[in-house]
Amino acid sequence: MKYFLIYAVAYFGDTLMTNALCLNLKKTYPDCYIVYIVKQDFYDLVLHLQGVDEVWVYDKYGKHKGLSGIYSFIKKYKRKYDFDASFVTFSPLRGVLISKILGAKQVFTEYNSFLCSPFISNKKAEFKDYVHVQDRIAYLSELYSAQAMKSFKIRYDIPDEAQKFVDEKLLKNIEKPFILLNPVTKNEIKDLRQNLVVELVGLIEQNGYIPIMIGIGQSAEDYYKRLPEKTKNILQNFSNRTTIPQLAALLKRAKLLISADTGTAHLALATDTPLVDVFYRNEEFRLKRWAPKSIYCAESISNEKAFDVSYIWEKGKELIARCDKK
């Protein structure tokens, strides 16, 4: 049996992207054992990604901060497994060094920096024609195995208890199909414009759906409070009411998610939820790297169309018709 380590101490969406790497390793080595190292906040996210066998939390801003924190982490896990290879995504130098100290025989990373170079196995970071983050991370499996990687869909297995909570508690009084709106990101310039959300809420209701807002943190609550009273009377606010598994379960029940460019959009892809992903940062290279791949039931909207409510809604209706979940 082969043992693999994946170091993915990154943001929500970035962490989800590593699942394609995991699935490729499982395709090539069906009996392999995969351990993920992740941030504390995303333990529940990675624990239920398909193909993950074990999750270790690296709390780099808390108990594992600084050299003493790194030492305590390594002391806890060193020699637990004999890793055939480690795959480091994001924060490469720290991940590469931890992988080597934990005994990984080979280390692969997308980021071949001067400091990392002496410790990694892929001395040249050549990624063929791959640009999308998901593909570039998955390609690390090919560098190790010499077997062609496949562009798998990200897959999240929703725990039964999370689906039960959503069905019996959160959606108890929701009697019609609903559409989720996720307008808030960690970067305000990427947030959905409030006038756009106001118009979308009206269109969603007119077409027989219940509009529900989702989001995380105080910024989501503040965004909802700033909406007109008429809109708030229609738009239900589910912000900060779910864990990550429960959010996935809620997405699974939705007819559609209309979202700003943030991690929740990637979770929708992992649950096969139709997605309209609105990008206000329109750099071509950024869209090529982060916009949903064509393998998903999703539409990416940018440039002037990102301000066109009618266009966004028409694309949403097309997705519902094309990707209607049974």
NORTA-V991424 format. One record per residue. N is the residue number from 1. OMEGA is omega in degrees with one decimal (NA if undefined). D_CENTER is the distance of its C-alpha to the mean C-alpha in whole Angstrom. Layout:
BEGIN
((N	OMEGA	D_CENTER) (N	OMEGA	D_CENTER))
END
This chain:
BEGIN
((1	176.5	29) (2	177.7	26) (3	-179.4	24) (4	177.2	21) (5	174.6	19) (6	179.2	16) (7	-175.0	15) (8	180.0	12) (9	-171.3	13) (10	178.3	10) (11	-174.4	8) (12	-178.1	5) (13	178.2	3) (14	-178.7	6) (15	177.6	6) (16	-176.9	4) (17	-177.3	6) (18	-176.5	9) (19	178.2	9) (20	174.2	11) (21	-179.9	14) (22	-177.7	14) (23	176.5	15) (24	176.8	17) (25	178.5	19) (26	177.3	20) (27	-176.7	21) (28	-178.7	23) (29	-172.5	24) (30	-177.3	24) (31	-176.6	25) (32	-179.5	23) (33	-173.8	22) (34	176.9	19) (35	175.8	18) (36	167.1	15) (37	-174.0	15) (38	173.9	13) (39	179.6	13) (40	-174.6	15) (41	-171.4	13) (42	177.4	10) (43	-179.0	13) (44	177.1	12) (45	-174.5	9) (46	-177.6	10) (47	-175.5	13) (48	171.2	12) (49	-179.1	10) (50	175.0	13) (51	-179.2	16) (52	-178.6	15) (53	-177.4	18) (54	-178.5	18) (55	174.1	16) (56	-179.5	18) (57	174.0	17) (58	-174.5	18) (59	-170.8	19) (60	177.1	20) (61	-179.2	21) (62	-173.2	23) (63	179.2	25) (64	-179.7	24) (65	175.6	25) (66	-176.8	27) (67	179.5	29) (68	178.2	30) (69	176.5	27) (70	179.8	26) (71	-178.5	29) (72	178.0	28) (73	-178.6	25) (74	179.7	27) (75	-178.4	30) (76	-169.8	28) (77	-177.4	26) (78	179.3	29) (79	177.1	30) (80	177.1	28) (81	176.2	27) (82	-172.0	29) (83	175.8	26) (84	178.9	26) (85	173.6	24) (86	179.9	21) (87	-172.6	18) (88	176.9	17) (89	178.7	14) (90	-174.9	14) (91	-166.2	17) (92	-172.9	19) (93	179.0	22) (94	-178.7	22) (95	179.2	20) (96	-178.1	22) (97	178.0	25) (98	179.1	24) (99	-179.3	23) (100	-179.7	27) (101	177.2	28) (102	171.8	27) (103	178.9	28) (104	-177.7	26) (105	177.1	29) (106	178.6	26) (107	179.2	23) (108	178.1	21) (109	176.8	19) (110	-172.6	18) (111	-178.1	20) (112	-179.1	24) (113	179.8	25) (114	-177.4	29) (115	-179.1	28) (116	-168.6	26) (117	-177.6	28) (118	-171.8	31) (119	-173.9	28) (120	-175.2	26) (121	176.9	27) (122	-173.5	26) (123	176.4	28) (124	-179.2	27) (125	179.9	24) (126	-174.5	25) (127	179.7	22) (128	178.7	24) (129	-176.8	23) (130	177.9	19) (131	-176.6	17) (132	-177.3	14) (133	-178.7	12) (134	-179.0	10) (135	-178.8	14) (136	176.9	15) (137	179.4	13) (138	-178.4	15) (139	176.5	18) (140	177.3	18) (141	179.1	19) (142	177.7	22) (143	178.8	23) (144	-169.1	24) (145	-173.0	25) (146	174.8	27) (147	-175.5	25) (148	179.6	24) (149	178.7	20) (150	-179.1	19) (151	-179.1	16) (152	167.5	14) (153	171.9	12) (154	-176.4	9) (155	178.4	10) (156	-179.8	10) (157	-175.4	13) (158	178.5	14) (159	-178.7	17) (160	-176.8	20) (161	177.4	21) (162	178.3	18) (163	178.8	19) (164	178.6	22) (165	-178.6	22) (166	-176.7	20) (167	-172.6	23) (168	-177.5	26) (169	-172.4	25) (170	-176.4	22) (171	-175.0	24) (172	-176.6	27) (173	177.9	29) (174	-171.3	27) (175	178.8	29) (176	174.2	28) (177	-176.4	24) (178	178.0	22) (179	-177.7	19) (180	174.1	17) (181	179.0	17) (182	-169.9	14) (183	-167.7	16) (184	177.0	15) (185	176.0	13) (186	-179.1	14) (187	-170.5	16) (188	-178.2	19) (189	177.4	20) (190	-177.5	16) (191	173.2	17) (192	179.2	19) (193	-174.5	22) (194	178.0	24) (195	176.6	27) (196	179.6	24) (197	179.0	23) (198	-179.9	26) (199	179.1	27) (200	179.4	24) (201	178.4	25) (202	179.6	29) (203	179.5	28) (204	179.6	26) (205	-179.7	28) (206	-178.5	31) (207	171.2	29) (208	179.2	29) (209	173.3	26) (210	176.6	25) (211	180.0	23) (212	177.6	20) (213	173.5	18) (214	179.9	15) (215	-176.2	14) (216	172.6	14) (217	-178.9	17) (218	-179.3	21) (219	177.4	20) (220	178.0	18) (221	179.5	22) (222	178.9	24) (223	-179.1	22) (224	-178.4	23) (225	-178.5	27) (226	179.7	27) (227	177.2	27) (228	-179.2	31) (229	179.3	32) (230	179.3	33) (231	-179.4	29) (232	176.6	28) (233	179.8	31) (234	-173.9	29) (235	176.0	25) (236	-176.7	24) (237	177.1	22) (238	-179.8	19) (239	175.8	18) (240	-179.2	17) (241	-176.2	19) (242	164.1	16) (243	177.5	14) (244	177.8	11) (245	179.1	12) (246	175.7	15) (247	177.0	12) (248	178.9	11) (249	176.9	15) (250	176.6	15) (251	-178.3	13) (252	-178.6	15) (253	-175.9	18) (254	174.0	17) (255	-174.2	19) (256	168.4	17) (257	169.3	14) (258	-167.6	15) (259	164.8	13) (260	-176.9	13) (261	-177.3	11) (262	-173.3	8) (263	-179.5	5) (264	177.0	6) (265	178.5	7) (266	177.1	4) (267	175.6	5) (268	177.7	8) (269	-176.9	8) (270	179.3	8) (271	-179.2	11) (272	177.1	13) (273	176.5	13) (274	-170.5	15) (275	164.4	13) (276	-174.0	15) (277	-173.8	13) (278	-177.1	16) (279	173.3	16) (280	169.9	19) (281	-164.4	18) (282	-179.9	20) (283	-174.9	20) (284	-178.0	21) (285	178.6	19) (286	180.0	16) (287	178.9	16) (288	-178.5	16) (289	-167.1	14) (290	-179.5	11) (291	-178.4	12) (292	177.7	11) (293	-175.6	13) (294	179.0	16) (295	-177.8	15) (296	174.1	13) (297	-171.7	15) (298	173.9	14) (299	174.9	16) (300	-177.6	16) (301	-177.5	18) (302	-179.7	20) (303	-175.1	23) (304	-179.8	26) (305	-179.8	24) (306	178.2	21) (307	-174.8	24) (308	-175.8	26) (309	-178.3	25) (310	179.9	27) (311	179.4	25) (312	-178.5	22) (313	177.9	24) (314	177.5	25) (315	176.7	22) (316	179.1	21) (317	177.5	24) (318	179.3	24) (319	179.4	20) (320	-179.9	21) (321	-174.7	25) (322	-170.5	23) (323	-175.1	20) (324	-177.2	22) (325	-179.5	21) (326	NA	24))
END
